[in-house]
Amino acid sequence: MVTENSNVIAAAARPSSLERERLLLENLPEVRYIARRIHDRLPAHVSCDDLVHAGILGLIDAVDKFDPTKNVLLKSYARFRIRGAILDSLRQMDWSPRNLRRQARRIEEARRDLAAQFARAPSEPEIAAHLEMPLVEFQHLLGDLRGLDLSSLQGPLDENSAEDTISIVASRPEDDPFQQTLRAEVRVFLANAIDELGEKERQVLALYYLEELTMKEVGAIMSIGESRVSQIHTAALIALRASMQVRLGAAGARSSARPAPSQKSAVGEKN
């Protein structure tokens, strides 16, 4: 009965044809913005227009399926669907060759090994030497790898996963002490990992993600070329991923080493 009432309320709250058209036009700039931001991190052969087209389909889907009773803003829901639709289209393109993925893993492993050996973040020349690769060739490879990090940002998007995510947002998971603690710990790990990056890597991440500048704008501020910004950005993300894997792995090992409450009780009963 409750479910039926919720469906009736949601249906009644859906926009009319004119309102739907207004919402689509109002949120269209968000599609272009997200598409450009993602395209910044992709090889040149990927068309930005294709990303915009996929994003528009995501926006239409968001407007048609938006449920005001979920207590979530349309803009937040639309941004989620637009981004998901664009990433799904990229997965379908299979634009990243397997060889590049293997190279990305090699760099990640080299960075982890050298960080453990030096007890600090290794430099690009050190990683290149470890891979027995000229520095120029290594930096060129970093440019080729731009965008590979997108595949790890979000899994395949389907209707159920989207609705589940929106439900989680609407139910305020931050009120859950476990989720709150988990997020706090991950934030500490990420902050520490960022602190270990080089100055240029930190600057690129700050300008690109916090100031939301384009790669070209970041390059103008730092007096370097857009391609070099892309290389630094890729190197920074590879470093962060490698560092987070180590930190999260260590945290997981500590957690699994703790005896379960039932085990503690059993020991207490035996004593």
C-alpha positions as CSV (number, residue, x, y, z in Angstrom):
1,M,0.0,0.0,0.0
2,V,2.9,2.4,0.9
3,T,4.6,1.5,-2.4
4,E,1.5,2.2,-4.4
5,N,1.0,5.6,-2.7
6,S,4.7,6.5,-3.4
7,N,4.3,5.6,-7.1
8,V,1.2,7.7,-7.3
9,I,2.9,10.7,-5.7
10,A,6.0,10.3,-7.9
11,A,3.8,10.1,-11.1
12,A,1.9,13.2,-10.0
13,A,5.1,15.1,-9.5
14,R,6.6,14.3,-12.9
15,P,6.9,17.4,-15.2
16,S,4.5,18.3,-18.1
17,S,5.8,18.3,-21.7
18,L,6.6,22.0,-21.5
19,E,8.2,21.7,-18.1
20,R,10.3,18.7,-19.4
21,E,11.5,20.7,-22.4
22,R,12.4,23.6,-20.0
23,L,14.4,21.3,-17.7
24,L,16.3,19.8,-20.6
25,L,17.3,23.2,-22.0
26,E,18.2,24.5,-18.6
27,N,20.5,21.5,-17.9
28,L,22.1,21.3,-21.4
29,P,25.1,23.5,-20.4
30,E,25.9,20.9,-17.7
31,V,26.1,18.2,-20.4
32,R,28.6,20.2,-22.4
33,Y,30.6,21.1,-19.3
34,I,30.9,17.4,-18.1
35,A,31.7,16.2,-21.7
36,R,34.5,18.8,-22.0
37,R,35.9,17.9,-18.6
38,I,36.0,14.2,-19.5
39,H,37.3,14.8,-23.0
40,D,40.2,16.8,-21.5
41,R,41.5,13.4,-20.2
42,L,41.0,11.4,-23.4
43,P,43.2,10.8,-26.5
44,A,42.6,13.2,-29.4
45,H,40.9,10.6,-31.6
46,V,37.9,10.5,-29.2
47,S,35.3,13.0,-30.4
48,C,33.9,15.5,-27.9
49,D,30.7,15.6,-29.9
50,D,30.1,11.9,-29.3
51,L,30.5,12.5,-25.6
52,V,28.0,15.4,-25.7
53,H,25.5,13.2,-27.6
54,A,25.9,10.4,-24.9
55,G,25.5,13.0,-22.2
56,I,22.3,14.4,-23.7
57,L,20.8,10.9,-23.7
58,G,21.8,10.7,-20.0
59,L,20.1,14.0,-19.3
60,I,16.9,12.9,-21.0
61,D,16.9,9.7,-19.0
62,A,17.5,11.8,-15.8
63,V,14.6,14.2,-16.5
64,D,12.2,11.3,-17.4
65,K,13.1,9.2,-14.4
66,F,13.6,12.0,-11.8
67,D,11.6,11.4,-8.7
68,P,11.2,14.6,-6.5
69,T,10.0,12.4,-3.6
70,K,13.6,11.0,-3.2
71,N,14.7,14.4,-1.7
72,V,17.5,14.8,-4.2
73,L,18.0,17.9,-6.5
74,L,17.4,17.3,-10.2
75,K,20.8,18.9,-11.0
76,S,22.6,16.3,-8.8
77,Y,20.7,13.4,-10.2
78,A,21.2,14.7,-13.8
79,R,24.9,15.2,-13.3
80,F,25.2,11.5,-12.1
81,R,23.2,10.2,-15.1
82,I,25.1,12.4,-17.6
83,R,28.5,11.3,-16.3
84,G,27.4,7.7,-16.2
85,A,26.0,7.8,-19.8
86,I,29.3,9.3,-21.1
87,L,31.4,6.7,-19.3
88,D,29.2,3.9,-20.5
89,S,29.6,5.2,-24.1
90,L,33.4,5.2,-23.7
91,R,33.3,1.6,-22.4
92,Q,31.3,0.6,-25.4
93,M,33.9,2.3,-27.7
94,D,36.6,0.2,-26.0
95,W,38.9,3.2,-26.9
96,S,41.8,2.1,-24.6
97,P,44.0,-0.7,-26.1
98,R,45.0,-3.5,-23.8
99,N,48.6,-2.8,-24.3
100,L,48.2,0.7,-22.8
101,R,46.4,-0.9,-19.8
102,R,49.4,-3.2,-19.3
103,Q,51.8,-0.3,-19.5
104,A,49.7,1.6,-16.9
105,R,50.0,-1.4,-14.5
106,R,53.7,-1.5,-15.1
107,I,54.1,2.1,-14.1
108,E,51.9,1.7,-11.1
109,E,53.9,-1.3,-9.9
110,A,57.2,0.5,-10.5
111,R,56.0,3.5,-8.6
112,R,54.9,1.3,-5.7
113,D,58.2,-0.6,-5.6
114,L,60.3,2.6,-5.7
115,A,58.2,4.3,-3.1
116,A,58.8,1.3,-0.8
117,Q,62.5,1.4,-1.6
118,F,63.1,5.1,-1.2
119,A,60.4,5.8,1.5
120,R,59.2,8.7,-0.6
121,A,57.5,9.3,-3.9
122,P,59.8,8.6,-6.8
123,S,60.5,11.1,-9.6
124,E,59.7,10.6,-13.2
125,P,63.4,10.1,-14.1
126,E,63.6,7.4,-11.4
127,I,60.5,5.6,-12.6
128,A,61.8,5.8,-16.2
129,A,65.1,4.4,-15.2
130,H,63.4,1.6,-13.3
131,L,61.4,0.7,-16.4
132,E,64.6,0.9,-18.5
133,M,63.0,3.6,-20.6
134,P,64.3,7.0,-21.8
135,L,62.6,9.8,-19.9
136,V,61.2,11.4,-23.1
137,E,59.7,8.0,-24.1
138,F,58.2,7.6,-20.5
139,Q,56.6,11.1,-20.6
140,H,55.2,10.3,-24.1
141,L,53.7,7.2,-22.6
142,L,52.1,9.2,-19.8
143,G,50.4,11.3,-22.5
144,D,49.1,8.2,-24.3
145,L,47.7,6.9,-21.0
146,R,45.5,10.0,-20.4
147,G,42.0,8.9,-19.6
148,L,42.7,5.4,-18.6
149,D,41.9,6.4,-15.0
150,L,38.3,7.0,-16.1
151,S,37.7,3.2,-16.2
152,S,38.2,3.0,-12.5
153,L,36.0,5.9,-11.5
154,Q,32.7,4.3,-12.0
155,G,31.4,0.8,-12.8
156,P,28.8,0.1,-15.5
157,L,25.7,2.2,-15.0
158,D,22.3,0.6,-15.2
159,E,18.9,1.7,-14.0
160,N,19.1,-0.3,-10.7
161,S,22.5,0.9,-9.7
162,A,21.5,4.5,-10.4
163,E,18.4,4.2,-8.4
164,D,20.3,2.5,-5.6
165,T,22.8,5.3,-5.5
166,I,20.2,8.0,-5.4
167,S,18.4,6.2,-2.6
168,I,21.7,6.1,-0.7
169,V,22.1,9.8,-1.2
170,A,18.6,10.5,-0.1
171,S,18.8,8.3,3.0
172,R,21.8,10.3,4.2
173,P,24.4,7.6,4.7
174,E,26.6,10.1,6.6
175,D,24.3,9.4,9.5
176,D,25.6,5.9,9.6
177,P,28.6,5.8,12.1
178,F,30.3,3.1,10.1
179,Q,30.0,5.0,6.8
180,Q,31.1,8.2,8.5
181,T,34.2,6.5,10.0
182,L,35.1,4.8,6.7
183,R,34.9,8.0,4.7
184,A,36.9,9.8,7.3
185,E,39.7,7.2,7.1
186,V,39.7,7.2,3.3
187,R,39.9,11.0,3.3
188,V,43.0,10.8,5.6
189,F,44.6,8.2,3.3
190,L,43.9,10.4,0.3
191,A,45.2,13.5,1.9
192,N,48.4,11.8,3.0
193,A,48.8,10.3,-0.5
194,I,48.4,13.8,-2.1
195,D,51.0,15.2,0.4
196,E,53.5,12.7,-0.9
197,L,53.1,13.9,-4.5
198,G,55.6,16.4,-6.1
199,E,54.8,20.1,-6.1
200,K,53.8,20.2,-9.8
201,E,51.5,17.2,-9.4
202,R,49.8,18.7,-6.4
203,Q,49.4,22.0,-8.3
204,V,47.9,20.4,-11.4
205,L,45.4,18.4,-9.2
206,A,44.4,21.6,-7.3
207,L,43.9,23.7,-10.4
208,Y,42.1,21.0,-12.4
209,Y,39.8,19.5,-9.7
210,L,39.4,22.3,-7.1
211,E,39.6,25.4,-9.4
212,E,37.9,23.3,-12.2
213,L,40.2,24.8,-14.9
214,T,40.7,23.0,-18.2
215,M,44.1,21.4,-19.1
216,K,44.8,24.4,-21.4
217,E,44.1,26.9,-18.6
218,V,46.2,25.0,-16.1
219,G,49.1,25.0,-18.6
220,A,48.8,28.7,-19.1
221,I,49.1,29.3,-15.3
222,M,52.0,26.9,-14.9
223,S,53.7,28.1,-18.1
224,I,53.9,24.6,-19.6
225,G,52.1,23.0,-22.6
226,E,48.7,21.4,-22.4
227,S,50.3,18.0,-23.2
228,R,52.7,18.3,-20.3
229,V,49.8,19.1,-18.0
230,S,48.2,15.9,-19.2
231,Q,51.3,13.9,-18.5
232,I,51.7,15.3,-15.0
233,H,48.0,14.7,-14.3
234,T,48.3,11.1,-15.4
235,A,51.4,10.5,-13.4
236,A,49.7,12.0,-10.3
237,L,46.7,9.7,-10.6
238,I,48.8,6.7,-11.1
239,A,50.7,7.6,-8.0
240,L,47.6,8.2,-6.0
241,R,46.1,4.9,-7.1
242,A,49.3,3.0,-6.2
243,S,49.5,4.7,-2.8
244,M,45.8,4.2,-2.0
245,Q,46.1,0.5,-2.8
246,V,49.0,0.1,-0.4
247,R,47.2,2.1,2.3
248,L,43.9,0.4,1.9
249,G,45.5,-3.0,1.7
250,A,47.4,-2.4,5.0
251,A,44.2,-1.1,6.6
252,G,42.3,-4.2,5.4
253,A,45.1,-6.5,6.8
254,R,44.9,-4.8,10.2
255,S,41.1,-5.2,10.2
256,S,41.2,-8.9,9.3
257,A,43.8,-9.5,12.0
258,R,41.5,-8.4,14.7
259,P,39.6,-11.3,16.4
260,A,35.8,-11.3,15.8
261,P,33.6,-10.6,18.9
262,S,32.5,-14.3,18.9
263,Q,36.1,-15.4,19.1
264,K,36.8,-13.1,22.0
265,S,33.8,-14.5,23.8
266,A,34.9,-18.1,23.1
267,V,38.4,-17.3,24.6
268,G,36.8,-15.7,27.6
269,E,34.6,-18.7,28.2
270,K,37.6,-21.1,28.0
271,N,39.5,-19.0,30.6
